[in-house]
């Protein structure tokens, strides 16, 4: 890794920023932690924003925004948003709801009259909360050259809409929750149908300009944009430039923005006010959406935000990943503390959410995530199965029969192949420790720490009643 560089723009006295009598932020401990974590995750560059009571406590750049030109990250460095951009689209929709131009319980066929009859039961709130049931347009098989959404071709909005209308349902609207970029793709189109404007122009006029978010905008690789970072991916252990996609797929409402930690400080401050939408609208966005059976969705998802807690303290957060960038915003609303982490490394190798949570804990010890320690393993047969799964994935020999049909469709062939390539770069599996065992939706859920050489990953998975993997997530620890 190249030399570690730091640029500081704004650090107020920690005791003042945190309020009278509150514990001070240990700024050096944050810097030391980030140096260690960036080295472990091999992150080229990172921007950190820490805000308290809507004001900047720390806005700082680390590492390189451009490896080829040896340009350091600074607070003004522009990163791609990934799905953190969805919260801006959701806010725009809520503005239209307040103006009476959109109804949350409207069938989306009101706005897309040419859609198939099967869309009649999809409501606007289903799109906002990822409960529409529509399949993922950005799936591996649909974005390859032979697929309908090949990422290197340009399409008009009407063409994309027609392609979306041909997508199958994974489940009936409101029956389940499943994160699908398709939902926000359609919300961008809905904004144009209602306002007559491209959703990016609507965001500029109604959100970015009023808040003074001068660097925030829709992605454009053609425009000359000062302070733009380059995105990177690790391929077989070697750093590579991000993959190119067409302008079409860098201008959709599912997460195609540029922003900085300085602009996100203005966004965070506005969310404590009613400058953009009423408190009642924000409360709807930050309330876990319910399914048709009246139960909250399993992922604690509202409208473009996850609603969770850390040690009993409420946190509203979201992550993003796109084109060699990963992002995370965590708003600890009870404590009026927000941490933003922006990196220029792909999601298979970087974990900005982990970094954001740990930095919050360094700022306020009460928010420090509990350390995951090995626990008694009462199901050694499951651990043996997991070990075999990891080894075979790394060898490129994963058995589809290990997975439920639904999850098999999600990960084969491309995602399982990418996971194998990632695991292979880590070397031999040295140890596998169970660190968590609980029930999720009546299914057993496990978390393991897998050690490979000098790297560890956290593996989470759930098993179906017949012992097949119903969900699995690998992340750098």
C-alpha positions as CSV (number, residue, x, y, z in Angstrom):
1,X,0.0,0.0,0.0
2,X,1.2,3.5,-0.8
3,X,2.2,5.9,2.0
4,X,-0.7,7.0,4.2
5,X,-1.6,10.6,3.7
6,X,-3.9,12.8,5.8
7,X,-5.6,16.1,5.1
8,X,-7.5,17.8,7.9
9,X,-10.0,20.5,7.2
10,X,-12.2,20.8,10.2
11,X,-11.7,19.7,13.7
12,X,-13.4,21.7,16.5
13,X,-12.6,21.1,20.1
14,X,-14.0,17.7,20.9
15,X,-15.5,18.7,24.2
16,X,-17.3,21.6,22.6
17,X,-18.6,19.5,19.7
18,X,-19.9,16.8,22.0
19,X,-21.5,19.1,24.5
20,X,-20.9,20.1,28.1
21,X,-19.9,17.1,30.2
22,X,-19.9,14.6,27.3
23,X,-16.8,12.4,26.8
24,X,-14.3,13.9,24.3
25,X,-13.6,12.3,20.9
26,X,-10.1,10.9,20.9
27,X,-9.1,12.2,17.5
28,X,-5.7,10.4,17.4
29,X,-7.4,7.0,18.2
30,X,-9.7,7.5,15.2
31,X,-6.7,8.2,12.9
32,X,-4.8,5.2,14.3
33,X,-7.8,2.9,13.8
34,X,-8.4,4.1,10.3
35,X,-4.7,3.6,9.3
36,X,-4.9,0.0,10.7
37,X,-8.3,-0.8,9.0
38,X,-7.4,0.7,5.6
39,X,-4.2,-1.4,5.6
40,X,-6.1,-4.6,6.6
41,X,-8.9,-4.0,4.0
42,X,-6.4,-2.6,1.4
43,X,-8.6,0.5,0.9
44,X,-6.7,3.0,-1.4
45,X,-8.6,6.1,-0.1
46,X,-11.2,7.0,2.4
47,X,-13.0,10.2,3.5
48,X,-14.5,10.4,7.0
49,X,-17.2,12.7,8.3
50,X,-18.2,13.0,11.9
51,X,-21.0,15.3,12.8
52,X,-22.6,16.2,16.1
53,X,-25.8,18.2,16.5
54,X,-25.7,18.9,12.8
55,X,-22.2,20.4,12.9
56,X,-18.8,19.0,11.6
57,X,-16.6,17.6,14.3
58,X,-14.2,15.9,11.9
59,X,-14.0,15.9,8.1
60,X,-10.8,14.3,6.9
61,X,-9.2,12.4,4.0
62,X,-7.0,9.4,4.2
63,X,-5.0,7.6,1.6
64,X,-5.2,8.1,-2.2
65,X,-8.1,9.4,-4.3
66,X,-6.2,8.5,-7.4
67,X,-3.5,5.8,-7.2
68,X,-2.1,6.4,-10.6
69,X,-1.6,10.1,-10.0
70,X,-0.7,9.8,-6.3
71,X,-3.4,12.3,-5.4
72,X,-4.4,12.3,-1.7
73,X,-8.0,12.2,-0.5
74,X,-9.2,15.4,1.1
75,X,-12.6,16.5,2.5
76,X,-13.5,18.0,-0.8
77,X,-12.9,14.7,-2.6
78,X,-15.9,13.4,-4.5
79,X,-17.0,9.8,-4.2
80,X,-19.8,7.9,-5.8
81,X,-22.8,7.3,-3.6
82,X,-24.0,3.8,-4.3
83,X,-27.3,3.1,-2.6
84,X,-26.8,5.9,0.0
85,X,-28.2,7.9,-2.9
86,X,-31.6,6.2,-2.5
87,X,-32.4,8.3,0.5
88,X,-32.4,11.5,-1.6
89,X,-34.9,9.9,-4.1
90,X,-37.1,8.8,-1.2
91,X,-37.1,12.3,0.2
92,X,-38.1,13.7,-3.2
93,X,-41.0,11.3,-3.3
94,X,-42.1,12.4,0.2
95,X,-42.0,16.0,-1.0
96,X,-44.4,15.1,-3.7
97,X,-46.6,13.2,-1.2
98,X,-46.8,16.3,1.0
99,X,-47.8,18.4,-2.1
100,X,-50.6,15.9,-2.8
101,X,-49.1,14.9,-6.2
102,X,-48.3,11.3,-5.1
103,X,-50.1,9.0,-2.6
104,X,-48.2,6.3,-0.7
105,X,-51.0,3.9,-1.2
106,X,-51.5,4.7,-4.9
107,X,-51.1,1.8,-7.2
108,X,-48.0,2.5,-9.3
109,X,-50.1,1.8,-12.5
110,X,-51.5,5.3,-11.8
111,X,-48.2,6.6,-13.0
112,X,-47.3,3.8,-15.4
113,X,-50.6,3.2,-17.2
114,X,-49.1,0.9,-19.8
115,X,-47.8,-1.5,-17.1
116,X,-49.1,-5.1,-16.9
117,X,-52.1,-5.8,-14.8
118,X,-49.9,-7.7,-12.4
119,X,-48.6,-4.3,-11.2
120,X,-52.0,-3.2,-10.0
121,X,-51.2,-4.4,-6.4
122,X,-47.9,-2.6,-6.2
123,X,-48.2,0.6,-4.2
124,X,-45.8,3.5,-4.1
125,X,-44.9,2.5,-0.5
126,X,-43.9,-0.9,-1.8
127,X,-41.3,0.6,-4.0
128,X,-40.0,2.8,-1.2
129,X,-39.7,-0.1,1.3
130,X,-38.5,-2.8,-1.1
131,X,-41.6,-4.9,-0.7
132,X,-42.9,-4.8,-4.3
133,X,-41.9,-8.3,-5.1
134,X,-40.4,-7.3,-8.4
135,X,-37.2,-9.1,-9.5
136,X,-33.8,-7.4,-9.5
137,X,-33.0,-5.8,-12.8
138,X,-29.3,-5.6,-11.8
139,X,-28.9,-9.3,-11.4
140,X,-25.9,-11.0,-12.9
141,X,-27.8,-12.8,-15.6
142,X,-29.7,-9.6,-16.7
143,X,-26.7,-7.3,-17.0
144,X,-24.4,-9.5,-19.1
145,X,-24.1,-8.7,-22.9
146,X,-27.0,-11.1,-23.7
147,X,-29.2,-9.7,-20.9
148,X,-32.0,-7.1,-21.2
149,X,-30.1,-4.6,-19.0
150,X,-26.6,-4.9,-20.4
151,X,-24.7,-2.3,-18.4
152,X,-22.6,-1.0,-21.3
153,X,-25.6,0.0,-23.5
154,X,-27.6,3.2,-23.3
155,X,-31.4,3.1,-23.0
156,X,-34.1,5.8,-22.7
157,X,-36.3,5.8,-19.6
158,X,-39.2,4.5,-21.7
159,X,-37.0,1.6,-22.9
160,X,-35.9,0.8,-19.4
161,X,-39.5,1.0,-18.1
162,X,-40.6,-1.5,-20.8
163,X,-37.8,-3.8,-19.8
164,X,-38.8,-3.5,-16.1
165,X,-42.4,-4.3,-17.0
166,X,-41.2,-7.6,-18.3
167,X,-39.5,-8.6,-15.0
168,X,-41.1,-11.5,-13.1
169,X,-42.3,-11.3,-9.5
170,X,-40.2,-13.0,-6.7
171,X,-43.2,-12.7,-4.4
172,X,-46.5,-10.9,-4.2
173,X,-46.4,-7.2,-3.3
174,X,-46.2,-6.7,0.4
175,X,-45.8,-10.4,1.2
176,X,-42.1,-10.2,1.9
177,X,-39.1,-7.8,2.0
178,X,-36.2,-8.1,-0.5
179,X,-33.8,-5.4,-1.4
180,X,-34.2,-4.6,-5.1
181,X,-32.6,-1.8,-7.1
182,X,-35.6,-2.1,-9.5
183,X,-37.8,-0.3,-6.9
184,X,-35.8,2.9,-7.0
185,X,-35.2,2.7,-10.7
186,X,-39.0,3.0,-11.0
187,X,-39.2,5.8,-8.4
188,X,-36.9,7.9,-10.6
189,X,-39.2,7.4,-13.5
190,X,-42.2,8.2,-11.3
191,X,-40.7,11.5,-10.3
192,X,-40.4,12.4,-14.0
193,X,-44.0,11.3,-14.7
194,X,-45.3,13.5,-11.9
195,X,-43.0,16.6,-12.3
196,X,-42.0,16.4,-15.9
197,X,-38.4,16.7,-14.8
198,X,-35.5,14.2,-14.7
199,X,-35.2,13.1,-11.1
200,X,-31.6,14.4,-10.9
201,X,-32.8,17.9,-11.9
202,X,-35.5,17.7,-9.3
203,X,-33.0,16.8,-6.6
204,X,-30.8,19.7,-7.7
205,X,-33.6,22.2,-7.5
206,X,-35.3,21.0,-4.4
207,X,-32.5,19.5,-2.2
208,X,-29.0,20.1,-3.3
209,X,-29.1,23.8,-4.1
210,X,-31.3,24.8,-1.2
211,X,-28.9,23.1,1.2
212,X,-25.7,24.4,-0.5
213,X,-24.6,20.9,-1.4
214,X,-22.6,22.3,-4.3
215,X,-20.5,19.2,-5.1
216,X,-23.4,16.8,-5.1
217,X,-24.8,15.8,-8.5
218,X,-25.6,13.0,-10.9
219,X,-22.6,10.9,-12.0
220,X,-21.1,11.9,-15.3
221,X,-17.8,10.4,-16.6
222,X,-17.8,12.9,-19.5
223,X,-17.9,16.1,-17.4
224,X,-14.8,17.7,-16.0
225,X,-15.4,17.4,-12.2
226,X,-12.8,18.7,-9.8
227,X,-11.7,16.5,-6.9
228,X,-13.3,13.3,-8.3
229,X,-11.9,10.1,-6.9
230,X,-11.2,7.0,-9.0
231,X,-12.9,3.8,-8.0
232,X,-11.0,0.5,-7.6
233,X,-11.6,-3.2,-7.3
234,X,-9.3,-6.0,-6.2
235,X,-9.1,-8.7,-8.8
236,X,-7.1,-11.8,-7.7
237,X,-5.4,-9.6,-5.1
238,X,-4.4,-6.9,-7.7
239,X,-5.8,-3.4,-7.7
240,X,-7.7,-2.6,-10.8
241,X,-9.7,0.4,-12.1
242,X,-13.5,0.2,-11.8
243,X,-15.6,-1.4,-14.6
244,X,-17.1,1.1,-17.1
245,X,-20.9,1.3,-17.4
246,X,-23.0,3.4,-19.8
247,X,-24.3,6.8,-18.9
248,X,-27.8,5.3,-18.6
249,X,-26.8,3.2,-15.5
250,X,-24.9,6.1,-14.0
251,X,-28.0,8.3,-13.9
252,X,-30.7,6.1,-12.3
253,X,-32.4,6.8,-9.0
254,X,-31.1,3.7,-7.3
255,X,-27.8,5.2,-6.4
256,X,-25.9,7.2,-9.0
257,X,-24.7,10.4,-7.3
258,X,-21.5,12.1,-6.5
259,X,-21.0,13.7,-3.1
260,X,-18.5,14.6,-0.4
261,X,-18.3,14.4,3.4
262,X,-18.7,18.2,3.5
263,X,-21.9,18.1,1.5
264,X,-23.2,15.2,3.6
265,X,-22.7,17.3,6.7
266,X,-25.3,19.7,5.3
267,X,-27.6,16.8,4.5
268,X,-27.3,15.5,8.0
269,X,-28.0,18.9,9.5
270,X,-31.1,19.3,7.4
271,X,-32.5,16.0,8.6
272,X,-32.8,17.5,12.1
273,X,-35.1,20.2,10.7
274,X,-38.2,20.5,8.4
275,X,-36.3,22.4,5.7
276,X,-37.1,19.6,3.2
277,X,-40.1,17.7,4.5
278,X,-42.2,17.7,7.6
279,X,-41.2,15.7,10.7
280,X,-44.2,13.4,10.0
281,X,-42.7,12.5,6.6
282,X,-39.2,11.8,8.2
283,X,-40.9,9.7,10.8
284,X,-42.5,7.6,8.1
285,X,-39.2,7.1,6.3
286,X,-37.6,6.1,9.6
287,X,-40.3,3.6,10.7
288,X,-39.9,-0.1,9.9
289,X,-42.3,-0.8,7.0
290,X,-44.9,-3.5,7.7
291,X,-45.9,-6.3,5.4
292,X,-49.4,-7.4,4.4
293,X,-49.7,-9.5,7.6
294,X,-49.0,-6.4,9.8
295,X,-45.6,-7.5,10.9
296,X,-42.5,-5.4,10.5
297,X,-40.2,-6.5,7.7
298,X,-37.4,-8.7,8.7
299,X,-34.7,-6.2,7.7
300,X,-36.0,-3.3,9.8
301,X,-36.2,-1.2,6.7
302,X,-38.1,2.0,6.3
303,X,-38.0,4.2,3.2
304,X,-34.3,4.1,2.0
305,X,-33.0,3.7,5.6
306,X,-32.4,0.8,7.9
307,X,-33.7,1.3,11.4
308,X,-31.6,-0.4,14.1
309,X,-30.0,0.0,17.5
310,X,-26.6,-0.2,19.0
311,X,-26.4,-1.0,22.7
312,X,-30.0,0.4,23.0
313,X,-29.2,3.6,21.1
314,X,-31.3,4.1,17.9
315,X,-29.3,4.2,14.7
316,X,-30.7,5.0,11.2
317,X,-28.3,4.0,8.6
318,X,-27.6,2.8,5.0
319,X,-24.7,1.6,2.9
320,X,-23.9,1.8,-0.8
321,X,-21.6,0.2,-3.4
322,X,-21.1,1.0,-7.1
323,X,-18.3,1.0,-9.6
324,X,-15.4,0.5,-7.1
325,X,-16.8,2.7,-4.4
326,X,-18.4,1.9,-1.0
327,X,-20.2,4.3,1.3
328,X,-22.0,4.3,4.7
329,X,-23.9,6.8,6.8
330,X,-24.9,6.0,10.3
331,X,-27.0,8.5,12.2
332,X,-27.2,7.8,16.0
333,X,-30.3,10.0,16.4
334,X,-30.6,9.6,20.2
335,X,-27.1,11.0,20.5
336,X,-27.2,13.4,17.6
337,X,-24.0,11.8,16.3
338,X,-23.5,10.9,12.6
339,X,-20.6,9.1,11.0
340,X,-20.0,8.9,7.3
341,X,-17.4,6.7,5.6
342,X,-16.7,6.9,1.9
343,X,-14.1,4.6,0.2
344,X,-12.9,3.9,-3.3
345,X,-12.7,0.1,-3.1
346,X,-15.3,-2.5,-4.2
347,X,-17.8,-4.0,-1.7
348,X,-16.3,-7.5,-1.9
349,X,-13.2,-6.2,-0.1
350,X,-14.2,-3.1,1.9
351,X,-16.5,-2.8,4.9
352,X,-17.3,0.9,5.5
353,X,-20.2,0.0,7.8
354,X,-17.8,-1.7,10.2
355,X,-15.6,1.3,10.1
356,X,-18.5,3.8,10.7
357,X,-19.7,1.8,13.7
358,X,-16.3,1.5,15.3
359,X,-15.5,5.2,14.8
360,X,-18.9,6.0,16.5
361,X,-17.7,3.9,19.4
362,X,-14.4,5.8,19.6
363,X,-16.4,9.0,19.6
364,X,-18.9,7.8,22.2
365,X,-17.8,4.6,24.0
366,X,-21.5,3.8,24.7
367,X,-21.9,3.2,21.0
368,X,-19.0,0.8,20.6
369,X,-20.2,-2.4,18.9
370,X,-19.8,-5.4,21.3
371,X,-16.8,-7.5,20.5
372,X,-17.7,-10.8,18.8
373,X,-16.0,-13.6,20.8
374,X,-16.1,-17.3,20.2
375,X,-19.0,-19.0,21.9
376,X,-19.7,-22.7,22.7
377,X,-20.3,-24.6,19.6
378,X,-23.2,-27.0,20.2
379,X,-23.6,-27.9,16.6
380,X,-20.2,-29.0,15.3
381,X,-21.8,-30.7,12.3
382,X,-23.0,-27.3,11.1
383,X,-19.5,-25.8,11.6
384,X,-18.0,-28.7,9.6
385,X,-20.5,-28.1,6.8
386,X,-19.7,-24.4,6.8
387,X,-16.0,-25.2,6.6
388,X,-16.5,-27.4,3.6
389,X,-18.7,-24.8,1.9
390,X,-16.0,-22.1,2.3
391,X,-13.3,-24.4,1.0
392,X,-15.3,-25.6,-2.0
393,X,-16.3,-22.1,-2.9
394,X,-12.7,-21.0,-2.9
395,X,-11.9,-24.0,-5.1
396,X,-14.7,-23.1,-7.5
397,X,-16.5,-26.3,-6.7
398,X,-19.6,-25.1,-4.8
399,X,-22.5,-27.5,-4.9
400,X,-25.8,-25.8,-5.8
401,X,-27.6,-28.4,-3.8
402,X,-26.2,-26.9,-0.6
403,X,-28.4,-23.9,-1.1
404,X,-32.2,-23.3,-1.2
405,X,-33.7,-22.8,-4.6
406,X,-34.3,-19.1,-3.9
407,X,-30.8,-18.4,-2.7
408,X,-29.3,-20.5,-5.5
409,X,-31.0,-18.2,-8.0
410,X,-29.5,-15.2,-6.2
411,X,-25.8,-16.3,-6.2
412,X,-25.2,-18.7,-9.1
413,X,-23.2,-18.5,-11.2
414,X,-21.6,-15.0,-10.9
415,X,-21.8,-14.1,-7.3
416,X,-20.6,-17.5,-6.1
417,X,-17.7,-17.3,-8.6
418,X,-16.7,-13.8,-7.3
419,X,-16.9,-15.1,-3.7
420,X,-14.6,-17.9,-4.7
421,X,-12.1,-15.6,-6.3
422,X,-12.1,-13.4,-3.1
423,X,-11.7,-16.4,-0.8
424,X,-8.9,-17.8,-2.9
425,X,-6.8,-14.6,-2.5
426,X,-7.0,-15.0,1.3
427,X,-5.1,-18.3,1.3
428,X,-5.8,-21.4,3.4
429,X,-8.5,-21.3,6.1
430,X,-6.7,-21.4,9.4
431,X,-9.6,-21.3,11.9
432,X,-13.4,-21.0,12.0
433,X,-15.0,-19.9,15.2
434,X,-18.7,-19.6,15.9
435,X,-19.3,-16.1,17.4
436,X,-23.2,-15.9,17.3
437,X,-26.1,-18.2,17.2
438,X,-29.7,-17.0,17.1
439,X,-33.1,-17.4,15.4
440,X,-34.2,-15.2,12.5
441,X,-37.7,-15.7,11.2
442,X,-37.8,-19.1,12.9
443,X,-34.6,-20.1,11.0
444,X,-31.3,-20.8,12.7
445,X,-28.8,-18.0,12.0
446,X,-25.0,-18.3,12.5
447,X,-22.1,-15.9,12.5
448,X,-18.5,-17.3,12.1
449,X,-15.2,-15.6,12.2
450,X,-13.0,-17.2,9.5
451,X,-9.2,-16.5,9.8
452,X,-7.0,-16.7,6.7
453,X,-3.4,-15.7,7.1
454,X,-3.4,-12.1,8.3
455,X,-7.0,-11.5,7.2
456,X,-10.3,-12.5,8.8
457,X,-13.8,-12.3,7.5
458,X,-17.2,-12.5,9.1
459,X,-19.5,-15.1,7.6
460,X,-23.3,-14.9,8.4
461,X,-25.7,-17.5,7.2
462,X,-29.2,-18.9,7.8
463,X,-30.2,-22.5,7.3
464,X,-33.6,-23.8,6.1
465,X,-35.4,-26.6,8.0
466,X,-33.8,-29.1,5.7
467,X,-30.3,-27.8,6.4
468,X,-29.8,-25.9,3.2
469,X,-28.3,-22.4,3.2
470,X,-31.1,-19.8,2.8
471,X,-28.9,-16.8,3.0
472,X,-25.2,-16.1,3.3
473,X,-23.0,-12.9,3.6
474,X,-19.2,-12.6,3.6
475,X,-17.6,-9.4,4.7
476,X,-14.1,-8.3,5.8
477,X,-14.1,-8.1,9.5
